[in-house]
């Protein structure tokens, strides 16, 4: 096993994939705890579809993908939050409304432009094709997300568990909800290159739900979620390398197995 790992690390493109992928997995796991507890976890899936539309349109216009995608996805996160808070449209309906519209816009842009765009890589990720510039951008944005999460940890904890009490205590919950949405948007844009539009939501949902099988406090869930996410990512990439499997799908499969193991352990623990 050690020889396989050393062999993997001898390839520059795999090292790039491991660095960026691990940072994205960590960011997604940390934010996923709050999103799952607030019953807003599918925002990841919705924003990934918006990101696909933005990336497709940027490619069709020969523009820098991240330059276009980041502000568009952040704006979509803001709209989703505002719509769900101040209108009769439920959060899940708002996500479906915005995400499907953006997805359709991206497909139309690619079709009309005639540009030879690799839509498959947008859908399922292309983590092994990351350039040095992609790695630098990924590291910088991931570091920004992690720093902001640490700085606002207490406020995020407050608005996650009891938003009404936090608002009554003078906490500006709208601002910190927006912080969560913006951090999620940045993570989604980065994660699309790693996992693709169809699989990025798994990095947000699986680690948090897995940790909640056994852990009972917010801090314990956050730490366990981060650990599980990193382990599953590295295990998934390793399995992908050994068996020549799609990387994103392998990571999701390992997360699914880990969820089942934690669930079985929790069941046995309740019995005894």
N, C-alpha and C positions, 0 to 999 in steps of 0.2 A: 504493500500500500504506500509506503514511504517513497519507494522508487517511482510509483505512478505520479505522486504529488510533485516530486522533484522534476520529473519529465514534463509535467504540465507547466511548471514555473520556468522552464527553459524557453518557452515560447512567449514572445513579447505580447502578442495579441491576447493570450489567455491571462497574462498578468494584468493588462489593461482592463479586461472584462471583470476580473476578480476585484480589482480596486473599486471601480465605479459601481459594480453590482452590489458589493458588500455595503457601500455607503447608501445606495438607494434602498436596499433591503432594511437597513437600520432605520433610516428616516421613515419609511413606510410603516414599520412595526411600531415605532414610538407614536406616530400620529394615529395609527389604526386603533389603538386602545381608546382614545377619546372619541373617535368616529363611531366605533362599535357601541360604546356605552351610550352615546347620544342618539343611537339608532339612525345614523346617517352614513353608514359605511358604504352604501352604493354610490356615494358622491365620487368615489374613486373610479368606478366604472363609467359614470357619466362624463367626468372630466377627461378621461382617456379618449372617449369618442370625440369630444371637442378638440382635444389635442391632435387626433388623427386628421380631423377636418382642417385645422390650422396648418399642420405640417404639409398636407397634400396641396393646399392652396399656395403655401409659400414655395414649394417645389415647382408647381406649375408656373409661378411668377418669377422663378429664378432668384428668389430672395433667401436670406439666411433663415433656415428652419426655426432655430431656437429664438431668434430675434422676433419672429412673428408669433410663434406658439406660446411663449411665456406670457406676454400681456393678454393674449386672447383667452388663455385658460384661466388666468387670474381674474379677468373680467367675468368669465362664465361662473367661477366660484362665487364672486360677489353677487351676481344675478340670482344664482340658485339660493343663496342665503336670504336675500331680500324677498324673493318670491315666496319662499316657504314661510317667512315670518310675517309678511304683511298682506297676503292675499288668500283667496279661498282655494288656491291650487296647493295640494299636498306636496310634501317634499319629494316623494317618489315619482309623482306625476311631473313635477317640474324638471327632475333629472331626465326622465324619458323624453320630455318635450324638447329640451335644449340639446341633449346628446344626439338624438336621432336626426335633428335638423342639421347639426354640425357634421355628422357623419355623411349625410346625403350631399351636403355642400362640397365636402372633400372629394367624394366620388365623382360628382359632376365636374368639378374643376380639373381633375385628372383626365377625365374622358374628353372634355372640350379642348383642353390645351394640347393634347396629342403628345405630351412629354412622356418619355419612357420611364415611368416611375415604378419602383419596386414596391407595390402595395403590400405584398406578402411580408416584407420586413417591418412595415408599420403595424401590421396586424399581429405578428407573432414575435417581433423583436429581432435585432441583429447585433447582439452583444459582442460577438466575436469579430465584428467589422469596425470596431471603434478606433478612430485615429487618435494621435497624441493630443490634438486640439480638443477632441470630444472628451478625452479623459480630464484635461485641465478644466474645461467648463463644468464637467460633472463633479469634480472634486470641490471646486469653488462654490457651486450652488448647494451641494450637499452639506458643506461646512456651514454655509449661511443658515440652512434649515436647522441643523443640529444646535448651533449657537442660539438661535432664536427660541428653540424649544426649551433649552436649559434656562434661558433668561426669563421666560414666561411660564415656567413649569407650574408654579403655585397658582397662577391665575387660570391656567388651562385646567388644572385639577379642580379648581372651584367651579368653573362654568360647566365642567363635565358632570359633576355629581349633583349639584343643586344650583341650577341657574337662577331660579326664582329667589333663593336666599342670597345668592351672590349679588343679584341686582338690588335687593333690599338693603344689602350691606354697603352699597355705594360702589360696587365693582361695575365698571363699564363693560357689561357682558357683550354688547354688540361688537365692541372693538376686539375683544379676545376671541370671539367666534370668528371674526374676520381674519385674525391672525392664524387660527387653525385652518381656515379655508385657503388662505394664501400659501401657507406652508404645504398643504396638501396639493395645491395646484403645481407648485414647483417640483414636488416629489413625483407627481404624475408625469410631468413633461420629461423629467430625467428617466423615469422608469419605463417609459414607452420604448426607449431605445434598448433597454435591457430585456423587458418582458413582452413588449408589444401591447397594442390597444386591447386585445381580448383577454390578456392574462395579468395585466398590472394590478387589477383590483385584488387579486389573490394575495399579493404581498401586504396589503393593508388588512385584509379580513382574517386570513388563516392564523398568523402568529398571535393576534389578540385573542381570538376564540380558543385557540389551543391553550394558551396560558391561563385563561379563565376557567379551564376544567379543574385546575388544581390550586391556583393562587387566589387569594381572597382580598388582598389589599391592592390599592391602585399602584403603589410603588412596586410591589412584588410582581404585579401583572406587567408593568412597564419593563422591568428588568428581565423577566422571564421571556416576554415577547421579543425583546431585542436579541436575546441569546438564541432563542428558537429560530428566529428569522435568519440570523447569520449562519447557524449550523445548517439549516435547510438549504440555504443558497449555495454554500460551499459543497454540501453533499450532492445537490442537484447538478452543479457544474461538473463535479468529478464523475458522476454517473453518466452525464452527457458525453464526457470525454472517453470514458471506457467503452461504452456501448454504442457510441455514435448516434445519440438521440438528440432531438431538438432541446436546446438549453432551457428555454422558458418553460416548456412542458415538463421537463425533468424536475425543475425547481418546484413547480406546483404539485407534482406527484409526491415528492418527498414531504412537502408541507401537509398533504392529505394523509399520508402515512403517520406523520407525527401527531396530527389531530386525533386519529383513531387510537394511537397508543396512549395519549394523554386521557382520552375519554374512557378507555378500558381501565386505566389505572385509577381514575376517579371513581368509576363504578365499583371496582374491587375495594377501594378505600371506604366507600359508603357501607358496603356489606360487612366488613370486618372492623 
